[in-house]
Amino acid sequence: MHIWQMQEAKSRLSEVVKEAERDGPQEITVHGRSVAVVLSRADYDRLAGTGESLASFIRRSPLAGADDLDFSRDPSLTRETHL
């Protein structure tokens, strides 16, 4: 990851964005402290996920509607533990 000082990043923003798209995340620092990261849109979308709900994901699963799935709980008693 390339590290940019804030002043340099401000003056060369188009280059920072192009490098984020080409080479991956670009870190921006202020007084040596990391304060931000510039990501390409593709990296952001991958990290942010689809926004799909868990229920929707399960509904489109290849196992949705399968009658042979067993979700029964184990009826055995709990084990003793020594603390």
TORPA-4810 file (N, C-alpha, C, O; in nm, 3 decimals):
<nodes>
NODE_1_0.085_-0.117_0.000_0.000_0.000_0.000_0.089_0.123_0.000_0.180_0.136_0.083_M
NODE_2_0.064_0.212_-0.092_0.140_0.336_-0.098_0.090_0.432_0.010_-0.031_0.441_0.034_H
NODE_3_0.181_0.502_0.074_0.146_0.597_0.180_0.165_0.739_0.128_0.272_0.772_0.076_I
NODE_4_0.063_0.821_0.143_0.065_0.960_0.099_0.048_1.052_0.220_-0.035_1.025_0.307_W
NODE_5_0.125_1.158_0.225_0.099_1.263_0.324_-0.022_1.342_0.275_-0.043_1.355_0.154_Q
NODE_6_-0.101_1.394_0.366_-0.224_1.464_0.330_-0.202_1.573_0.226_-0.277_1.581_0.128_M
NODE_7_-0.102_1.657_0.246_-0.076_1.767_0.152_-0.049_1.714_0.011_-0.100_1.768_-0.088_Q
NODE_8_0.031_1.609_0.002_0.063_1.550_-0.127_-0.062_1.487_-0.190_-0.086_1.501_-0.309_E
NODE_9_-0.141_1.418_-0.107_-0.263_1.354_-0.157_-0.362_1.458_-0.210_-0.427_1.436_-0.311_A
NODE_10_-0.372_1.572_-0.141_-0.462_1.678_-0.186_-0.417_1.733_-0.321_-0.500_1.755_-0.410_K
NODE_11_-0.290_1.756_-0.335_-0.242_1.817_-0.459_-0.237_1.719_-0.575_-0.232_1.760_-0.691_S
NODE_12_-0.237_1.588_-0.545_-0.228_1.486_-0.651_-0.343_1.387_-0.643_-0.325_1.268_-0.667_R
NODE_13_-0.462_1.438_-0.608_-0.577_1.351_-0.586_-0.606_1.258_-0.703_-0.633_1.139_-0.683_L
NODE_14_-0.601_1.309_-0.824_-0.632_1.223_-0.939_-0.534_1.106_-0.948_-0.573_0.996_-0.985_S
NODE_15_-0.409_1.129_-0.915_-0.309_1.022_-0.916_-0.337_0.921_-0.804_-0.324_0.801_-0.825_E
NODE_16_-0.376_0.971_-0.686_-0.409_0.882_-0.573_-0.524_0.790_-0.614_-0.519_0.669_-0.590_V
NODE_17_-0.627_0.846_-0.675_-0.743_0.767_-0.717_-0.705_0.665_-0.824_-0.747_0.550_-0.818_V
NODE_18_-0.627_0.707_-0.922_-0.585_0.614_-1.028_-0.501_0.499_-0.970_-0.517_0.384_-1.011_K
NODE_19_-0.412_0.531_-0.875_-0.332_0.425_-0.812_-0.418_0.331_-0.730_-0.391_0.211_-0.725_E
NODE_20_-0.521_0.385_-0.664_-0.612_0.300_-0.587_-0.681_0.201_-0.679_-0.699_0.084_-0.643_A
NODE_21_-0.719_0.246_-0.796_-0.784_0.158_-0.892_-0.686_0.056_-0.951_-0.722_-0.060_-0.971_E
NODE_22_-0.564_0.099_-0.978_-0.465_0.013_-1.043_-0.391_-0.078_-0.943_-0.375_-0.198_-0.969_R
NODE_23_-0.347_-0.020_-0.829_-0.258_-0.094_-0.739_-0.319_-0.132_-0.604_-0.255_-0.202_-0.526_D
NODE_24_-0.440_-0.088_-0.576_-0.504_-0.121_-0.449_-0.507_-0.002_-0.356_-0.474_0.110_-0.396_G
NODE_25_-0.548_-0.025_-0.231_-0.570_0.083_-0.134_-0.449_0.176_-0.118_-0.333_0.133_-0.125_P
NODE_26_-0.480_0.305_-0.097_-0.378_0.408_-0.079_-0.400_0.471_0.059_-0.508_0.521_0.088_Q
NODE_27_-0.299_0.469_0.141_-0.309_0.522_0.278_-0.273_0.671_0.280_-0.180_0.714_0.212_E
NODE_28_-0.348_0.748_0.360_-0.321_0.890_0.376_-0.289_0.917_0.522_-0.359_0.871_0.612_I
NODE_29_-0.181_0.994_0.545_-0.138_1.023_0.681_-0.137_1.173_0.707_-0.123_1.255_0.616_T
NODE_30_-0.153_1.207_0.835_-0.139_1.345_0.883_-0.042_1.340_0.999_-0.067_1.272_1.099_V
NODE_31_0.068_1.411_0.988_0.174_1.411_1.090_0.219_1.269_1.125_0.243_1.237_1.241_H
NODE_32_0.229_1.184_1.021_0.277_1.047_1.039_0.173_0.949_1.091_0.203_0.831_1.107_G
NODE_33_0.052_0.996_1.118_-0.054_0.910_1.172_-0.153_0.878_1.061_-0.203_0.968_0.993_R
NODE_34_-0.181_0.750_1.042_-0.274_0.707_0.938_-0.415_0.757_0.971_-0.466_0.732_1.081_S
NODE_35_-0.478_0.828_0.874_-0.611_0.883_0.899_-0.716_0.838_0.799_-0.836_0.847_0.827_V
NODE_36_-0.673_0.788_0.683_-0.770_0.749_0.581_-0.708_0.653_0.483_-0.585_0.642_0.471_A
NODE_37_-0.795_0.582_0.412_-0.753_0.492_0.305_-0.843_0.517_0.186_-0.965_0.521_0.201_V
NODE_38_-0.786_0.534_0.069_-0.862_0.551_-0.055_-0.869_0.415_-0.123_-0.767_0.352_-0.149_V
NODE_39_-0.992_0.371_-0.151_-1.016_0.242_-0.216_-1.076_0.263_-0.354_-1.143_0.363_-0.379_L
NODE_40_-1.051_0.167_-0.441_-1.123_0.168_-0.570_-1.268_0.129_-0.542_-1.298_0.071_-0.438_S
NODE_41_-1.356_0.162_-0.635_-1.497_0.125_-0.619_-1.512_-0.026_-0.612_-1.595_-0.076_-0.536_R
NODE_42_-1.435_-0.100_-0.691_-1.443_-0.246_-0.691_-1.404_-0.303_-0.555_-1.471_-0.393_-0.504_A
NODE_43_-1.297_-0.251_-0.494_-1.257_-0.297_-0.360_-1.364_-0.264_-0.257_-1.395_-0.346_-0.171_D
NODE_44_-1.420_-0.144_-0.266_-1.525_-0.104_-0.172_-1.646_-0.196_-0.183_-1.696_-0.245_-0.082_Y
NODE_45_-1.692_-0.220_-0.305_-1.809_-0.306_-0.325_-1.784_-0.447_-0.272_-1.873_-0.507_-0.213_D
NODE_46_-1.663_-0.498_-0.293_-1.630_-0.632_-0.243_-1.634_-0.636_-0.091_-1.684_-0.732_-0.033_R
NODE_47_-1.582_-0.532_-0.026_-1.579_-0.528_0.120_-1.715_-0.498_0.181_-1.748_-0.548_0.289_L
NODE_48_-1.794_-0.416_0.114_-1.923_-0.374_0.167_-2.029_-0.484_0.155_-2.131_-0.479_0.224_A
NODE_49_-2.007_-0.580_0.070_-2.104_-0.687_0.053_-2.215_-0.646_-0.043_-2.209_-0.541_-0.106_G
NODE_50_-2.316_-0.729_-0.052_-2.422_-0.708_-0.149_-2.538_-0.627_-0.092_-2.618_-0.572_-0.168_T
NODE_51_-2.547_-0.619_0.039_-2.661_-0.552_0.100_-2.783_-0.643_0.106_-2.891_-0.600_0.147_G
NODE_52_-2.765_-0.767_0.066_-2.874_-0.863_0.066_-2.898_-0.912_0.210_-2.804_-0.932_0.285_E
NODE_53_-3.023_-0.931_0.246_-3.055_-0.980_0.381_-3.022_-1.130_0.390_-3.014_-1.199_0.289_S
NODE_54_-3.005_-1.177_0.512_-2.978_-1.319_0.535_-3.095_-1.403_0.486_-3.074_-1.510_0.428_L
NODE_55_-3.217_-1.357_0.509_-3.334_-1.432_0.465_-3.335_-1.448_0.313_-3.366_-1.556_0.263_A
NODE_56_-3.302_-1.343_0.240_-3.297_-1.351_0.093_-3.189_-1.447_0.047_-3.208_-1.525_-0.046_S
NODE_57_-3.074_-1.442_0.114_-2.964_-1.532_0.081_-3.006_-1.678_0.100_-2.979_-1.763_0.015_F
NODE_58_-3.073_-1.706_0.210_-3.117_-1.844_0.238_-3.222_-1.887_0.138_-3.220_-2.001_0.092_I
NODE_59_-3.315_-1.797_0.101_-3.420_-1.832_0.005_-3.364_-1.871_-0.131_-3.421_-1.957_-0.199_R
NODE_60_-3.253_-1.810_-0.173_-3.197_-1.845_-0.304_-3.091_-1.955_-0.296_-3.026_-1.986_-0.396_R
NODE_61_-3.074_-2.013_-0.179_-2.980_-2.123_-0.160_-3.027_-2.246_-0.239_-3.147_-2.269_-0.253_S
NODE_62_-2.931_-2.324_-0.290_-2.970_-2.448_-0.359_-3.043_-2.546_-0.266_-3.111_-2.636_-0.314_P
NODE_63_-3.027_-2.529_-0.135_-3.092_-2.618_-0.040_-3.230_-2.568_0.004_-3.299_-2.636_0.080_L
NODE_64_-3.270_-2.451_-0.042_-3.401_-2.397_-0.005_-3.510_-2.493_-0.051_-3.511_-2.537_-0.166_A
NODE_65_-3.600_-2.526_0.039_-3.710_-2.616_0.006_-3.675_-2.762_0.015_-3.762_-2.847_-0.007_G
NODE_66_-3.551_-2.797_0.045_-3.512_-2.938_0.057_-3.579_-2.998_0.181_-3.575_-2.939_0.289_A
NODE_67_-3.641_-3.114_0.165_-3.712_-3.177_0.275_-3.626_-3.273_0.356_-3.668_-3.318_0.463_D
NODE_68_-3.507_-3.305_0.307_-3.426_-3.406_0.374_-3.320_-3.347_0.468_-3.229_-3.418_0.510_D
NODE_69_-3.330_-3.219_0.502_-3.235_-3.158_0.595_-3.278_-3.185_0.737_-3.396_-3.174_0.770_L
NODE_70_-3.184_-3.221_0.822_-3.216_-3.253_0.962_-3.158_-3.145_1.052_-3.036_-3.132_1.064_D
NODE_71_-3.246_-3.068_1.116_-3.203_-2.962_1.207_-3.238_-2.995_1.352_-3.245_-2.905_1.435_F
NODE_72_-3.260_-3.123_1.382_-3.297_-3.158_1.519_-3.177_-3.142_1.613_-3.061_-3.159_1.573_S
NODE_73_-3.208_-3.110_1.738_-3.104_-3.089_1.838_-3.063_-3.221_1.900_-3.142_-3.316_1.904_R
NODE_74_-2.942_-3.227_1.948_-2.892_-3.344_2.019_-2.963_-3.351_2.155_-2.952_-3.256_2.233_D
NODE_75_-3.035_-3.460_2.184_-3.112_-3.468_2.309_-3.031_-3.510_2.432_-3.084_-3.514_2.542_P
NODE_76_-2.901_-3.539_2.414_-2.821_-3.586_2.527_-2.803_-3.474_2.631_-2.811_-3.355_2.600_S
NODE_77_-2.779_-3.518_2.754_-2.759_-3.422_2.863_-2.627_-3.351_2.847_-2.539_-3.395_2.773_L
NODE_78_-2.613_-3.241_2.916_-2.488_-3.165_2.909_-2.379_-3.240_2.982_-2.406_-3.325_3.066_T
NODE_79_-2.254_-3.209_2.949_-2.141_-3.274_3.016_-2.107_-3.199_3.143_-2.132_-3.079_3.157_R
NODE_80_-2.050_-3.272_3.234_-2.001_-3.207_3.355_-1.867_-3.145_3.328_-1.787_-3.201_3.253_E
NODE_81_-1.842_-3.030_3.387_-1.714_-2.964_3.372_-1.655_-2.940_3.510_-1.728_-2.918_3.606_T
NODE_82_-1.525_-2.943_3.518_-1.456_-2.918_3.644_-1.391_-2.782_3.635_-1.306_-2.758_3.549_H
NODE_83_-1.430_-2.694_3.723_-1.374_-2.560_3.722_-1.269_-2.543_3.829_-1.212_-2.435_3.842_L
</nodes>
